[in-house]
Each structure stands twice: as C-alpha cells, then as structure tokens.
Amino acid sequence: MKLLLKGLSLSFEEIKEMMCMKRMFFSFSFLLFVSGINAQITLEECQRKTQENYPLVHQYGLVEKTKEYNLENAAKGYLPQFALSAKASYQSDVTELPIAIPGVDIKGMAKDQYQVISA
C-alpha cells in the first residue's frame, strides 16, 4: 500500500519508520530537558565545591573575601543613590521650514542644545 503526500510516494513501512524516528527524537529531547532541570546548583553548593576542589582559592581566602564584599555591598544598598548627567551640543546647520503661515509664528530650532538629567 502506498500513500501519495505532496508528490512523495511512501509505503506504510516507511511512514511507520518515520513516526518511530519522530517518537525517538521527541523522547530524547524530553530526557535532555528533564536532565537539565536537575543540573542546577545553589550558590552555597558552588562555593563549597570550590573550596574542596581548588586549594589555591582556599589558600588565598578568595571565597571569604567574596562573602565580605557581598555583605559590604548589601549594607551600601541602604545609602541614598544620586547620579547626574549633562550634555551640550551645537549644530552648525539646523532644519528650517521654508513656509509662512499668517498668524502663526514658527521658530526654527536653536543651534545649541543643553540637557541635564538627574536620577
């Protein structure tokens, strides 16, 4: 028995084999997805494994210093934050509208522009 799909002639066995391959592909993809979910570790586990596996890191106390810096940064989060930004620009030539409307005064753009932003 043959089936005609968009100009392709496939036998029942070929269709069955294709469906089996699709099923295997999706099963394999699902297994990879599920195994990826369980591959996450916490920060504490990562620090513990670092101390166990890298003696130089332990020798210099880098993990402890990292903890101290994180605590210092957390304490600074309560301080007020302030930022100021300014810019100025000058254009040698600006766009002008060459039309005149009676009763309406259309002014062109200034050649110099200033902007100050505070946050």
Beta strands, then each sheet from edge to edge (+ up, - down):
strand 1: 2-5
strand 2: 8-11
strand 3: 84-90
strand 4: 112-118
sheet 1: 1+ 2-
sheet 2: 3+ 4-
end
